[in-house]
Amino acid sequence: MPSASDASSHRPGLRGALDSLRGNRPFQWLWFSNVFFFGGVWTQTLVLGWLAFELTHSEFLVAVFTAARLAPMFLGPVAGAFADRHNRVRLLVVACAWATGAGTAVAALATADLLPYWVLVVGGLALGLAQSPSQPARASVVLELVGQEKLSNANALNAMAMNMTQVIGPGLGGAMIAAMGAPAALWVSTAWYGLSLVLLLPLRGYGKVVHDQAQSVRAMVVGGLRIIARSRLAVAVLVVTLAANTLLWPVYQAFMPVFAEESLGLDAAGLGALLTCGGVGGLVGSLVIAGMGDFPYKGGVFVFGTTAWAALWAVFALSRTVSLSFALMCVIGLTSAAFGVLQTTLLLLTTDPAVHGRALGLQELCIGVMPVATLVLGATAERAGVARTVFCAALLLVCGLGVLALRVPALLTFSGRRTP
């Protein structure tokens, strides 16, 4: 693990944005493995969803496929206990091998033209089982590879990889469907899982077990919850994660086509450009945070950045001007990085290493409320209108963050740095 003195080698600004990758071969292996893994996830999600609609021509059945893919997020606490109890790198290897095997089976059935709808749903579930339960292990092993001083930088680089694959993966999947057909696109995305697996093999000496006591998974989950609940700062971070994924992230996932058509008069190409603006903004925001290194007041940046993100969504909900909406989407993506990157960094810094997996499992559970929240917001928008619904949800999050800042002021000044 890098020593504390390595922090002095960080060069502030964009030149230091790749600090965690520079000279750290283990983290390089993990980062590139993440790129290929999530590239496969986003590409395969689009291809399977497209196939589901082609087979059924039912929006509801496509939603069922999406729900099956997201359902494993509710296993977050159990997955976190496994991440604390077992070798984390080994868990990632198992997840990649599972994704490769499941992808191979689905691609083979698609090639043979033997792919009914229910197999697509099972494939979505298998994809979710490879992605969501492995997240606590994937995020917690970063601290071991880079050290506390470079944790913010490393998490920002991981977020940048996620944003890149989320922007490029679906577009590439659509292009491959048009050029080669869906079965070939499935084979290509499955090959990416295989590459991710190969890149993990040099890390087999890492991923140390931090909790080797002979406890049941249930006892570990309950005990971890009790330990995490004692940290007022960790609970505050989880509350923000839950609130953001309840009130605003569903907007980006579900309502953007409605804004594009009803509020801005855009076609499908315009919608794609609007979403690309958000993705590019997220990439730039992640790069900026990566360049800041081990900066002070991480908690304050997290709270105020998330507040700005919510306030911008409120303005976007009221916009009827195309140019303004495109500009707002760029800045929304930029400010979303403060939330997306620092929620994981702060959770690792405010909890004991022995419960890092379970803390990140709780984070995954908080994110997992998004499908349910999407249904609730969708029902509300059906009655009140999508613009009014999003405006009120954004203001509610702004007010909630204000109350949190007053109730837990220590979070605003939290830096997470080691005391000399």
Secondary structure as UniProt FT lines:
FT   HELIX           4..9
FT   HELIX           14..16
FT   TURN            17..23
FT   HELIX           25..56
FT   HELIX           59..70
FT   HELIX           71..75
FT   HELIX           76..85
FT   HELIX           88..111
FT   TURN            112..113
FT   HELIX           117..131
FT   HELIX           132..134
FT   HELIX           135..146
FT   HELIX           148..150
FT   HELIX           151..180
FT   HELIX           182..200
FT   HELIX           201..203
FT   TURN            204..205
FT   HELIX           217..229
FT   HELIX           232..247
FT   HELIX           249..250
FT   HELIX           251..255
FT   HELIX           256..258
FT   HELIX           259..263
FT   HELIX           268..292
FT   HELIX           298..318
FT   HELIX           322..349
FT   HELIX           353..355
FT   HELIX           356..367
FT   TURN            368..369
FT   HELIX           370..384
FT   HELIX           386..407
FT   HELIX           410..413
//
